[in-house]
């Protein structure tokens, strides 16, 4: 009787030890998962900050363009976002805002993909440790303990499946980038001269667009010198505005204003 009681006591202690090993691994894994989840929340907060900044920047652009409908759409979206966070469903019908939201949506999807990939990688390492523990228990004829480990491995496989999608290019990058609105002014080329002799003044006009959002420049030799003397010269500009390619030109002494 004493021998049997001693045997049972030893078995109980062994089972407790086996359970402790599994629980220790589980706790370590759970702690690592929590760290990844905290990392995801930090990334989401950064995404929210960048999205809000992009909304405000785009609102300034459309306001400077005098686009009332665009200003109202952006004001409404800013108020909604501050109250609710996340993206609306459906996305905005205003083209520039819709483009911004699509970029933001890609950013969120990317965050999800990164998290899923990191969780799956962590789960694979955890499963490797569980596999070794399961083999050890089996070799020691601790079948019930080995079955518990097997159940844990099956749970992990179900909860953390392989990532669907391309994860080969997952590198840190900004989550939201405001696209250039389709209605914004963009200088394609600008030249000043006549009779086939011109100087390139594209950068001069581009600087005005960047600083002021518009162009107001006098066609004169002060732009970049006199490319051909003795004749009346022209300032010829190719540009994009409101999604259309356009050309404008003025003679020497006149002022070109865009848009």
C-alpha positions as CSV (number, residue, x, y, z in Angstrom):
1,X,0.0,0.0,0.0
2,X,2.8,2.4,0.9
3,X,4.6,1.6,-2.3
4,X,1.5,2.3,-4.3
5,X,0.9,5.5,-2.5
6,X,4.5,6.6,-3.1
7,X,4.2,5.7,-6.8
8,X,1.0,7.7,-7.1
9,X,2.7,10.7,-5.4
10,X,5.6,10.5,-7.8
11,X,3.3,10.4,-10.8
12,X,1.3,13.4,-9.5
13,X,4.5,15.3,-9.1
14,X,5.7,14.4,-12.5
15,X,2.4,15.4,-14.1
16,X,2.6,18.7,-12.2
17,X,6.1,19.2,-13.5
18,X,5.0,18.4,-17.1
19,X,2.1,20.8,-16.8
20,X,4.4,23.5,-15.5
21,X,6.7,23.2,-18.5
22,X,3.7,23.6,-20.9
23,X,2.3,26.5,-19.0
24,X,5.7,28.2,-18.9
25,X,6.0,28.0,-22.7
26,X,2.4,29.2,-23.1
27,X,3.0,32.2,-20.8
28,X,6.1,33.2,-22.8
29,X,4.2,32.9,-26.0
30,X,1.3,35.0,-24.7
31,X,3.6,37.7,-23.5
32,X,5.3,37.9,-26.9
33,X,1.8,38.1,-28.6
34,X,0.9,41.0,-26.3
35,X,4.0,42.9,-27.3
36,X,3.2,42.5,-31.0
37,X,-0.4,43.7,-30.3
38,X,1.0,46.8,-28.5
39,X,3.3,47.4,-31.5
40,X,0.3,47.2,-33.8
41,X,-1.7,49.7,-31.7
42,X,1.3,52.1,-31.8
43,X,1.4,51.8,-35.6
44,X,-2.4,52.5,-35.8
45,X,-2.0,55.6,-33.8
46,X,0.7,56.8,-36.2
47,X,-1.5,55.9,-39.1
48,X,-4.3,58.0,-37.6
49,X,-2.0,61.0,-37.1
50,X,-0.7,60.9,-40.6
51,X,-4.2,60.5,-42.1
52,X,-5.5,63.5,-40.2
53,X,-2.5,65.5,-41.3
54,X,-3.2,64.5,-44.9
55,X,-6.8,65.6,-44.5
56,X,-5.9,69.0,-43.3
57,X,-3.2,69.4,-46.0
58,X,-5.7,68.4,-48.7
59,X,-8.3,70.8,-47.3
60,X,-5.9,73.7,-47.6
61,X,-5.2,72.8,-51.2
62,X,-8.8,72.6,-52.2
63,X,-9.6,75.8,-50.3
64,X,-6.8,77.6,-52.2
65,X,-8.4,76.3,-55.4
66,X,-11.7,77.8,-54.4
67,X,-13.4,74.3,-54.5
68,X,-16.3,74.7,-52.1
69,X,-17.6,71.2,-52.5
70,X,-14.2,69.8,-51.8
71,X,-13.8,72.0,-48.7
72,X,-17.2,70.8,-47.4
73,X,-16.4,67.1,-48.1
74,X,-13.0,67.4,-46.3
75,X,-14.5,69.3,-43.3
76,X,-17.2,66.6,-43.0
77,X,-14.6,63.8,-43.2
78,X,-12.3,65.5,-40.7
79,X,-15.2,65.8,-38.2
80,X,-16.3,62.2,-38.7
81,X,-12.7,60.9,-38.3
82,X,-12.1,62.8,-35.1
83,X,-15.4,61.3,-33.7
84,X,-15.2,57.8,-35.0
85,X,-11.6,57.1,-36.3
86,X,-11.2,54.5,-39.0
87,X,-12.3,54.9,-42.6
88,X,-15.9,55.5,-43.8
89,X,-17.9,52.9,-45.7
90,X,-18.4,53.7,-48.5
91,X,-15.4,56.0,-49.2
92,X,-15.9,59.6,-50.3
93,X,-17.3,60.4,-53.7
94,X,-15.0,63.5,-53.9
95,X,-12.2,62.3,-56.2
96,X,-9.2,63.7,-54.3
97,X,-10.4,62.6,-50.9
98,X,-11.3,59.2,-52.4
99,X,-7.7,58.8,-53.6
100,X,-6.4,59.7,-50.2
101,X,-8.7,57.3,-48.5
102,X,-7.7,54.5,-50.8
103,X,-4.0,55.1,-49.9
104,X,-5.0,55.1,-46.3
105,X,-6.8,51.8,-46.7
106,X,-3.7,50.3,-48.2
107,X,-1.8,51.5,-45.2
108,X,-4.2,49.7,-42.8
109,X,-4.2,46.6,-44.9
110,X,-0.4,46.6,-44.8
111,X,-0.4,47.0,-41.0
112,X,-2.7,44.0,-40.8
113,X,-0.4,41.9,-43.1
114,X,2.7,42.8,-41.1
115,X,1.0,41.8,-37.8
116,X,-0.2,38.5,-39.2
117,X,3.2,37.7,-40.6
118,X,4.9,38.5,-37.3
119,X,2.3,36.5,-35.3
120,X,2.7,33.5,-37.7
121,X,6.5,33.6,-37.4
122,X,6.2,33.8,-33.6
123,X,3.7,30.9,-33.6
124,X,6.1,28.8,-35.7
125,X,8.8,29.2,-33.1
126,X,6.4,28.3,-30.3
127,X,5.3,25.2,-32.2
128,X,8.9,24.2,-32.6
129,X,9.3,24.2,-28.8
130,X,6.1,22.4,-28.4
131,X,7.1,19.7,-30.8
132,X,10.3,19.0,-28.9
133,X,8.3,18.9,-25.6
134,X,5.7,16.5,-27.2
135,X,8.5,14.2,-28.4
136,X,10.1,14.2,-24.9
137,X,6.9,13.4,-23.2
138,X,6.2,10.6,-25.6
139,X,9.7,9.1,-25.1
140,X,9.1,9.2,-21.4
141,X,5.7,7.5,-21.8
142,X,3.9,10.5,-20.5
143,X,1.1,10.1,-23.1
144,X,-1.5,12.3,-21.4
145,X,1.0,15.1,-21.1
146,X,2.0,14.6,-24.8
147,X,-1.6,14.8,-25.8
148,X,-2.0,18.1,-24.0
149,X,0.9,19.5,-25.9
150,X,-0.6,18.2,-29.1
151,X,-3.9,20.0,-28.4
152,X,-1.9,23.2,-27.8
153,X,-0.1,22.8,-31.2
154,X,-3.4,22.2,-32.9
155,X,-4.9,25.4,-31.3
156,X,-1.9,27.4,-32.4
157,X,-2.1,26.1,-36.0
158,X,-5.8,27.1,-36.2
159,X,-5.3,30.5,-34.6
160,X,-2.2,31.6,-36.5
161,X,-2.4,30.3,-40.0
162,X,0.1,31.2,-42.8
163,X,-0.3,34.7,-44.2
164,X,-2.2,35.1,-47.4
165,X,-0.5,37.7,-49.6
166,X,3.0,38.9,-50.6
167,X,5.0,39.4,-47.5
168,X,8.4,39.5,-49.2
169,X,8.4,43.3,-49.5
170,X,7.2,44.1,-46.0
171,X,9.5,47.0,-45.0
172,X,8.8,50.0,-42.8
173,X,7.3,52.9,-44.6
174,X,4.8,55.7,-44.1
175,X,1.3,54.4,-43.9
176,X,-0.4,57.4,-45.5
177,X,0.7,59.5,-48.3
178,X,-1.6,62.2,-49.6
179,X,-1.8,61.9,-53.4
180,X,-1.4,65.0,-55.5
181,X,-5.0,66.1,-56.2
182,X,-6.0,65.6,-59.8
183,X,-7.1,69.3,-60.0
184,X,-3.8,70.7,-58.8
185,X,-1.7,72.8,-61.1
186,X,1.5,71.0,-62.4
187,X,4.0,72.5,-64.8
188,X,5.1,70.1,-67.5
189,X,7.5,72.4,-69.4
190,X,8.2,76.1,-69.8
191,X,10.5,77.8,-72.3
192,X,11.3,81.4,-73.3
193,X,12.6,82.5,-76.7
194,X,11.8,82.5,-80.4
195,X,12.8,81.1,-83.8
196,X,13.9,77.8,-82.3
197,X,16.2,79.4,-79.7
198,X,14.8,78.9,-76.2
199,X,15.9,78.7,-72.6
200,X,14.3,76.3,-70.2
201,X,12.5,78.1,-67.4
202,X,10.5,75.1,-66.1
203,X,12.1,75.2,-62.7
204,X,11.2,78.9,-62.2
205,X,7.5,78.2,-62.7
206,X,7.6,75.0,-60.7
207,X,9.0,77.0,-57.7
208,X,6.1,79.4,-57.9
209,X,3.6,76.5,-58.0
210,X,5.3,74.9,-55.0
211,X,5.3,78.0,-52.9
212,X,2.1,79.7,-54.0
213,X,0.0,77.0,-55.8
214,X,-0.2,79.3,-58.9
215,X,1.9,81.1,-61.5
216,X,2.2,84.8,-62.2
217,X,5.3,85.6,-64.2
218,X,6.3,88.2,-66.7
219,X,7.8,87.1,-70.0
220,X,11.1,89.0,-70.1
221,X,14.8,88.5,-70.3
222,X,15.0,88.6,-66.5
223,X,13.7,85.0,-66.5
224,X,17.0,83.5,-67.7
225,X,18.7,85.9,-70.0
226,X,18.2,86.8,-73.7
227,X,18.2,83.7,-75.8
228,X,17.9,85.6,-79.1
229,X,18.3,89.4,-79.4
230,X,16.4,91.7,-81.8
231,X,13.1,89.8,-81.9
232,X,10.0,89.6,-79.8
233,X,10.2,86.4,-77.8
234,X,7.4,84.2,-76.2
235,X,6.9,82.4,-73.0
236,X,5.4,79.0,-73.8
237,X,4.1,76.8,-71.0
238,X,2.7,73.2,-71.1
239,X,0.9,72.3,-67.9
240,X,-1.8,70.1,-66.3
241,X,-4.8,71.4,-64.5
242,X,-8.0,69.7,-63.4
243,X,-6.7,66.5,-65.1
244,X,-6.3,68.1,-68.5
245,X,-3.1,68.9,-70.5
246,X,-3.1,72.5,-71.6
247,X,-0.7,75.0,-73.2
248,X,-0.4,78.8,-72.6
249,X,1.8,81.4,-74.2
250,X,2.4,85.1,-73.9
251,X,4.6,87.5,-75.8
252,X,7.6,89.3,-74.3
253,X,6.4,92.0,-71.9
254,X,3.2,90.3,-71.0
255,X,2.4,88.5,-67.7
256,X,1.3,84.9,-67.7
257,X,-1.1,83.8,-64.9
258,X,-2.0,80.2,-64.1
259,X,-4.5,78.8,-63.5
